[in-house]
């Protein structure tokens, strides 16, 4: 069963301006999220061939950030910053995402510890075609600003 969606992606994602790479929130559930990306023809990562497939890791990470932002909003809190720790088995089935295409990014929470460490199974699709897949590790400290100021980051 789907949860009510926030008004727009900016309500749940701390990334702004050219650093916000995802465009729309399609579906959110307590254990998963689906977002869309309009691959730009001009932008921070765009080349003559499109957007390099390695940027897909950031698409996945921002989908997870939006998931965490939805959970925060549901609990009556502001979205907080988190950290991409890494990926396992990132496989891209093509070297670039075509400019002008619309990508669907799905993230399924596999594990979320009380300490803020999490693992998500993610994939990127264009229509029914899977373009990339990975397991993504993240960390969301309870108080991100205090964590950053402590020098442990």
N, C-alpha and C positions, 0 to 999 in steps of 0.2 A: 504494500500500500504506500503510495507516495505521500510525502509530507507537503504542507503548504509552502510554496516558494516565496522567498523574499521578493521585493519589488524589482530589483535589478542586480546585476553582477557587482556593481560598485558597493552595494550594501553588505556584501559578504567577503569581498576580496580586498586586501590592503594595497595591492599593486595599483599604481596610477600612471596615467599618461602613456608614454611609449613602452613602459615596463609591464603594462597589463596586456597580456597576449591572448586571453580568452574573451569572448564577446557575449555569450549568453549562457544562462543557467536553464537547462531543460528539465531536469528531474533531480530531486534530492530525496534520499531516504536515510535512515539512521546509519546504514552500513555502506552506502554508495552514493555516487553523484554522476550526472551526465551533463557535459557542457559542450558548447560549440565554439569553434574558431573559424573566423573568416581569414583565410591566408591572404595577407596583404601583397599588393603588387609593388608597394613602396613601404619600407619600414626598416627597423633596426637590424633585422637579420636577413632581409630579402636580397637575393642575388639575381643575376640574369636567368638562372635556372629555376628560381622559386626560393622557398625557404628550406635550408638544409635540414635533413631528417633528424639530425642531432638536437635541433630545437624542440623536437617532440618531447624530450625529457622535461623541458620547462613547461610545455603545455600540460603534461601530466602533473607536474608539481603544482601548477596553479589550479588545476582541477581539485587537487587534494586540499589546497589552501581554501578554496571556495567551500568544500565540504566542511572543513573545520569552522569556517565563518558561519555557515548555516547552523551548525551545532551550537556555536556561541550565541547567535541571534535567538535560537529556540530557548536557550537558557537565560535570555535577557541580558547578555553581555555583548560588548563590542568584539568584533573579530580581532585576533591578535596575530603577531608575526610568528612564523615557524621557520624551520630550516630544512632544506633538502640535504639529506645525508649522503644519498647515493642511489644507484640503480643496480639491479642484478638482471642479467640476461636481456638487456635492451636490444631488440631486434627490429630493424627497420627494413621493410620489404622493397623500398625504393630510396634513392639517395636524396630526393627533394620532395617537398609538398608543393604542388602546383599553385602558383599565385591565382587568386580568384576562386579557389575551391573552398568548400565548407567542410570542415572536419568535425567529427563527433569524438569527444574524448570521454572515456568511461573510466572510473576509478572505483574499485571495490575494496573496502577495508578488510584486510585479512587478520590484522592484529593491532590493537591499540592498548599500550600498557598504561598503568597509572602514572608512570614516570614521564609520559609524553612521547615515548618512542612508538612509532607505528610503521606498519608495512602494508602497502596497497598493491593489488594486482590492477594494472592499467593497460588500456589499449586505445589506439587511435584508428578511426574508420573514416572512409569516404564512401558514403552509401553503405552497401553491405560488404565492401572490401576492406579487410584489415590491412592497415599500412604500417603499424608499429605496435609492439607489445613489450612490457617490462614489469618488473617488480620494483617499486619505489619505496625507499626508506626515508622517513621524516622524523623530525623532533619538534615538538611544541612545548616549550617550558611553561610552567604555570605563570610566571611573571617574566615575559620575554625581555622587557627593558631592564629589569634588575639583573637578569642573566647576562645580557650584553655588557652592562656596566661592571659586572664582577670580573670580566676578563676571561671567563671560561669558554666563551664562544670561539 
